[in-house]
């Protein structure tokens, strides 16, 4: 079956999944040709992770990539409310992020990539002036993170690009 073009493989898959509910975890998706950008925007707007674009006439070849996975992206501003320590000699490993919610701040996860060395040093200088003893979050922070956190006055904001939210409502 792997030597058949994608369109033929999808026809067989459609027959196998004919009775699968459209709202289940596995369902058949029609092949759409053209205007992939509009399709991606629609799917992202409905909360999907992204889209896989494949060549309709390509056979399946292990190790070959005749397809692209295009993920939906999110961008949002978060308050920087703390840092977690680094084990690699950096000023910090990650930023602890928060969002306003219900009159307080809710822990929203952490990010640790995308920083140039110069950014790390510049941020560390600012963070030293914002240190505080207690968490600025009104709700719970996972104990494994809170145990070693350095808390900051929530005065700085970061715009973060991220893939999506977890079931626990974290970045």
Long-range contacts (C-beta under 8 A, 24 or more apart in sequence): 1-60, 2-59, 2-60, 2-61, 3-59, 3-60, 4-59, 5-56, 5-57, 5-58, 5-59, 6-31, 6-54, 6-55, 6-56, 6-57, 6-58, 6-59, 6-60, 7-31, 7-56, 7-57, 9-60, 31-56, 36-70, 40-70, 40-72, 43-72, 44-72, 44-73, 48-72, 49-163, 49-164, 71-163, 72-163, 72-164, 73-161, 73-162, 73-163, 74-161, 74-162, 74-163, 74-164, 74-165, 75-159, 75-160, 75-161, 75-162, 76-159, 76-160, 76-162, 77-157, 77-158, 77-159, 77-160, 78-108, 78-157, 78-158, 78-160, 78-171, 79-105, 79-136, 79-154, 79-156, 79-157, 80-152, 80-154, 80-156, 80-157, 80-158, 81-105, 81-107, 81-135, 81-136, 81-137, 81-151, 81-152, 81-154, 82-135, 82-136, 82-149, 82-150, 82-151, 82-152, 83-127, 83-149, 83-150, 83-152, 84-110, 84-112, 84-145, 84-148, 84-149, 84-150, 85-148, 85-150, 90-120, 91-120, 91-121, 91-123, 91-124, 91-127, 92-120, 92-123, 92-124, 92-127, 92-150, 95-158, 96-141, 96-145, 96-149, 97-158, 97-160, 97-171, 98-136, 98-137, 98-154, 102-138, 103-138, 104-137, 104-138, 104-139, 105-136, 105-137, 105-138, 105-154, 106-137, 106-138, 106-139, 106-169, 107-137, 107-139, 107-140, 107-141, 107-142, 107-170, 108-169, 108-170, 108-171, 109-166, 109-170, 109-171, 110-145, 110-171, 111-158, 111-160, 111-162, 111-171, 126-156, 127-152, 130-155, 130-156
